């Protein structure tokens, strides 16, 4: 059974994922080969090589068979498990609980050759609808406090399977990074009675120097103090604290996401990247001070000793220069 253990100094929780210790791709970066043939477990026809699907968008075909456009399956080597009780307990100064949660894989397309930047825009929209469905479903489990949806694209970003996919991990605690975001947003609200992300939207739209892309519903910017070169934020113009409450925005979000990724592919030579959806905790109601958004981070530099030791990041590219570079890439 996985465990969550709390650092008594920083308050951060760490997942001790015992199931993943048996995951061969943690140690060997090689394709699955059966009888001399390379096999992708995410391709149609190989549905039996994943756990049974949790949800899929299909054209009237049977579950766990070809005919799907997007498919969600439990991670075969989960960091957390749905079964069991939290059983929170103290061990002297230490706190622990069972690793109760969910770990799912969202297979974004049946086509092995496509990426998020090259697949039909409607498929990207379907991906966001599927994310929303999973948020709403997992919210019913009151043990769960937070859902992080993320994508690792490329080996340098942590992807162990080439076929385009993203992941979802539902946690029984709110991650420290998100808690700090919410705390900072609440502090801004207390002093100014305004959402800090709404203020960012107004200032970045007015000044334009860190603006990459603007649509009717979204602004894409390089943040004022980015940790990484070409780090980009996709921020909805309509205030909403929860991603799953923004369903009217998903069609435009698909276009915005693809446009940003195509700009990065063109100007940064198809980099590996991560994206993460930052949203309010599952069991919270609407928050006036917090604003959901997506962070996209190309893997162009490595985090080293100084960053790990201090929490400071060294970014060699000013955000204004990065924004201009991507802005000039066009939108096709």
Helices and strands as residue ranges (DSSP letters): E 3-6, E 13-16, G 18-22, G 24-26, E 32-34, E 37-39, G 47-49, E 53-58, E 68-74, E 89-91, E 94-98, E 102-107, H 121-138, E 146-153, G 155-157, E 165-171, H 176-192, H 196-207, E 211-214, E 218-221, E 232-236, G 243-245, G 247-249, H 250-268, E 273-278, E 293-298, H 305-310, H 319-327
